[in-house]
Amino acid sequence: SQKAQVLLALRRNPGGMTGYELADWVFNKAGRPISPNQTCTRLLELREVALVDYKRKFPGGPIVERATTPGNTGQVHVLTERGHRAVATLVDRGNA
């Protein structure tokens, strides 16, 4: 699934990723990369179930942003502890 692809990409990039960056790592059923907007929707869905969260400068602090396209930034996302466990389950089941 696209959500599983997001989780696996974040595992491979422990410094976190923006939705724009993740779009190059997540593919639809036709094998084409999904759009950054679609990736951000998957991130929202994963945040809602506490598998990913925003990377913060310090606990409870401002969200880390990273340059994406000229003049734009994106919020950086990382796996939560629950997300790390979910990825471990995916890997154990051979879905990675």
NORDA-V561181 format. One record per residue. N is the residue number from 0. RES is the residue in three letters. SS is DSSP state (A for helix, B for strand, O for the rest). PHI is phi in degrees with one decimal (NA if undefined). OMEGA is omega in whole degrees, -180 to 180 (none if undefined). Layout:
# NORDA-V561181
N	RES	SS	PHI	OMEGA
N	RES	SS	PHI	OMEGA
This chain:
# NORDA-V561181
0	SER	O	NA	178
1	GLN	A	-63.8	178
2	LYS	A	-63.9	178
3	ALA	A	-62.8	178
4	GLN	A	-62.4	177
5	VAL	A	-62.7	-180
6	LEU	A	-59.1	-179
7	LEU	A	-66.4	178
8	ALA	A	-64.5	179
9	LEU	A	-65.5	177
10	ARG	A	-64.7	-180
11	ARG	A	-76.1	-177
12	ASN	O	-129.4	-173
13	PRO	O	-62.0	176
14	GLY	O	-76.2	179
15	GLY	O	95.2	-178
16	MET	B	-146.2	173
17	THR	O	-88.7	175
18	GLY	A	-59.8	179
19	TYR	A	-63.0	179
20	GLU	A	-65.6	-178
21	LEU	A	-65.0	-177
22	ALA	O	-58.3	178
23	ASP	O	-78.9	-176
24	TRP	O	-108.6	-173
25	VAL	O	-119.8	-174
26	PHE	B	-122.8	176
27	ASN	O	-83.8	-177
28	LYS	O	-64.7	178
29	ALA	O	-84.9	179
30	GLY	O	83.9	180
31	ARG	O	-101.7	178
32	PRO	B	-60.8	177
33	ILE	O	-84.0	-178
34	SER	O	-76.9	174
35	PRO	A	-56.9	178
36	ASN	A	-62.6	178
37	GLN	A	-65.9	179
38	THR	A	-62.1	180
39	CYS	A	-64.6	175
40	THR	A	-64.9	177
41	ARG	A	-61.6	179
42	LEU	A	-62.2	177
43	LEU	A	-59.4	180
44	GLU	A	-60.2	180
45	LEU	A	-73.9	175
46	ARG	A	-65.1	-178
47	GLU	A	-62.4	178
48	VAL	O	-110.5	172
49	ALA	O	62.3	176
50	LEU	O	-93.5	174
51	VAL	B	-133.1	176
52	ASP	B	-150.3	175
53	TYR	B	-70.1	171
54	LYS	O	-78.0	-178
55	ARG	B	-119.0	-180
56	LYS	O	-64.3	173
57	PHE	O	-159.1	-176
58	PRO	O	-51.1	-179
59	GLY	O	78.2	-177
60	GLY	O	-86.7	-179
61	PRO	O	-65.0	179
62	ILE	B	-73.4	177
63	VAL	O	-74.0	176
64	GLU	B	-119.2	-179
65	ARG	B	-135.5	177
66	ALA	B	-60.1	178
67	THR	O	-117.1	176
68	THR	O	-106.3	-178
69	PRO	O	-50.5	179
70	GLY	O	83.5	-178
71	ASN	O	-125.8	175
72	THR	B	-129.5	176
73	GLY	B	-131.0	178
74	GLN	B	-78.0	-177
75	VAL	O	-86.3	179
76	HIS	B	-115.1	177
77	VAL	B	-135.3	174
78	LEU	B	-72.7	170
79	THR	O	-87.1	175
80	GLU	A	-58.9	178
81	ARG	A	-62.6	177
82	GLY	A	-64.2	177
83	HIS	A	-61.4	178
84	ARG	A	-65.6	180
85	ALA	A	-63.7	178
86	VAL	A	-65.3	178
87	ALA	A	-59.4	177
88	THR	A	-65.2	177
89	LEU	A	-58.5	-179
90	VAL	A	-65.5	180
91	ASP	A	-60.3	-179
92	ARG	O	-85.9	179
93	GLY	O	78.8	180
94	ASN	O	-95.7	-179
95	ALA	O	-113.8	none
